[in-house]
């Protein structure tokens, strides 16, 4: 049984708000990569992702789909996660990134961050990811995430589609750990 988690929308919103407090100016591309890197790292170290976000392999790398939709103010996604507005400002900056398009960035927070939703390991891993990768530009994040097995396998499996779902199983680096985790939590992972 594969690892299939249900996205934790409350944690996704709060983690975006955490970015507003810790790293205002984080753009959409960085945000979707930071979520992926944090969920992947936490899964490898502690046996579960932080947000259980749904990831897709797209041309520019792994994308946290709910995060992308929220930062684009997708009405369906806002409704699905149960909010009418985000708890932080969104700003559009001059052309950055691929195709020289304007990028949406996280602006000032509108309220305090709810730390109670997160374990110490959740926030420790997020802080480590921001410290380790927060200075990387578009190209460096592109190259880093394109080198991951989970991305490569999903991208290769896309066929004629512009995107392909990524597997949490493939995010686990050690084959032994992958086999053990899938056997242990696979049957109940969708309840997390």
N, C-alpha and C positions, 0 to 999 in steps of 0.2 A: 504494500500500500504506500503510495507516494505521500509526501508531506504537503497537505493542502490546508492553509490557515485562512481564517476569516479576518479581513482587515479590521483593526481596532480604530474606528473613526475618531473616538475621543482622544486617543494617544496621537493620532496623525495631526489633528488640529493643534493639540498642545505642543507637539514637537516643532511644528511650524512656528508657533508663538515663542517657543524657546529660542529658535533661530532669530526671531525678531529682537529678543532681548540680548542674545549673545553675539550675533553677527548680522546686524541690520545691513542691508545692501546685498545680501545673498540673492543671487538671481535664480530664476526658475531652473536653469540647467544644473547649477550647483546643488540646489535643494533636492532635486530628484536623485542626484548621484549621492549626496550625503545620506539620504534615507537608505538607499540601496547598500552603501558601504557599512552603515551602522547595523542594519538588520542582518546582513551577511556576517559581519564580525561577531555580533552577539550570538547568532545561531551557532557559529563555529566554536565559540568559547563556552557558552552557557546552555546550549541545546534548545534555544528558542529565539525567534526574532523579537525585536522590540515592538514594532507596530503591526506586523503581519500584513503589511501592504501588499498589493498585487503588482507584480513587476512584469514589464514587457521589454523585449529586445527590439529597439528601433535603430534606424540608421546611425544615430549619434550615441548609441549605447543604451544601457539599462535605464528604464524610466519607471518611477513610482507613479502609477497611474492616477491615484486619488490626489496626490500632491500636485501633479501636473494640472489636472482638471480644476482643483481649488485655486491654483495660482492663475488660471485662465478664467476664473469666476463662472465656471460651467454651472448653469442653473440646476440641471439634473443632479449633479454631484453635490452641490450645496444642499439641496433638498434631501438627498440620500443620507448625508452625514448629519442632517438636522440643524443646520445653521442658515441664517439669512444673510449674514455678513461675517467676514473673517475678523478675528480679534487682533488684527494688525493691519497697517496700511499696505497697500500694494502700489508700487511706483513703476512707471515705465521710463527706462533710461535710453539714451541714444544707442545707436546701432552697436551691437556686440555679438560675438559668437558666430555661428555658421550663417552663411548667406547674408551677413551684415544686416540682420533684422533687429529692431528694438527688442530689448529683453525686459520682462517683468521682474522686479526685485521686491524683496521683503523690506518694508519700511518700519516705522515706529510701532511698538506694541500699543494696544488700546487698553490692556489690562494686565494684571499679574499672571504669571505662569503657575499652573496647578501642579506642583511637584508631587502631590499625593498619588497621581496615576502611574508613577514610575518607580522602579526599583533603583537601588544604588548602582547596580551593574548597568542598567539601562542608560542612566545619565553619564556614568563613567565612560562607557563605550562611545556615546555620542560626543562627549568632550574630547576623547582620544581621536576620533575620526576628524573632528574640526581642527584639532591641533596638527594632525598628520597631513590632512589633505586640503585644509581650508585655504592655503596659499596657492594651490594649483590653479592654473588657468584652464580655459576650455580644452586646449590641445592635450595638456597633461592628463586631465580627467578622462578625456576621450581615450587616450592610449592606455591608461591604467585599466579602465573598466572593459575595454575591448579585449584585453588579455585574459579575462576571467573565463573559466570553463563554462559557467552557467550562461554567460552572454553568448559565447561562441556556439554552443549547442543549440540554443534557442534561435539564434540568427540563422544558422544553417538549416534549421527545420521550418523556416517560414514559408518556403515555396514562393509563390508570386505575391504574397501579402507584404505589406509595409511594416508589419510587426508580428511578433510571435511571443506567446506567454513564456515566461521564465519559470524554471522549477527550483523550489527551495532545496530539493535533493541535490541538485547540481551546484548549489552554493556551498555545500559542505566539502571542504578541501580533502579531508582524509577519507579514503574508501572504507576503512574499518569503522570510523565514527559515523559515516553516512549510513552504512548498513545497520549499525546499532540503533541510531536515532530513528530511522525509518521503522524499524521493527518495534521500538519502544513507544514512540509517540504518534506514529503514522495513523493508527486507527482512531485516535482522539484529537489529532491536531486541529481539525476544523472546528472544534469546540472552544479553542483558545481565543 
